């Protein structure tokens, strides 16, 4: 009987040792797996963050080096410029002629047509000599006579835009950029004109903020 009791006791001790060993092994494996999972996640997170930072550095525009210039008659171009400023936070300047255009539409049209026909260069009231501090110019105007107002050409010829990127946008009844960009490139041949410009029909301006935001995003601008 004592012998049987001793055997049972020995078996019990052995079983406790086995179970203890199994428990220890399981705990060790769990700890190791946990360490591997944490290390893996940390490495992956770091890699993704680095990749995102690299993409951002390559594609984002420098707002401190970006200037919005625009000329507006009816208020349509001003509205688009305002949304651009709201999205980017860039500095914005309105261009004005030394001799203001008449509030009477027909009188304004007559003057604009004559200026274009005569290839006139109306005097610019606005001083934009600060463009020397900027690399990117977002430039907007209403399309007149299938071109830009001659005031825009005055500015392009009066100031040095060499090496600067000009991102164009325009508002019009139907003609879009038409001959604007061709004539502007003649006035400032050493500027770099962005091909992805924005054209907004006058009738669509009121609902165009989403379009403006998407356009800016496609150009690499980050919403402020």
Secondary structure, DSSP 8 states (H G I E B T S, - for coil): -HHHHHHHHHHHHHHHHHHHHHHHHHHHHHHHHHHHHHHHHHHHHHHHHHHHHHHHHHH---GGGEEEEE--SSSHHHHHHHHHHHHH--EEEE--BSS---SSHHHHHHHHHHHHHTT----B-S--GGGGG-SEEEEEEEEETTEE-HHHHHHHHHS--TT-EEEEEEEESS-TTTTHHHHHHHH-TTSEE-S--EEEEGGGGGG-HHHHHHHHHHTT----
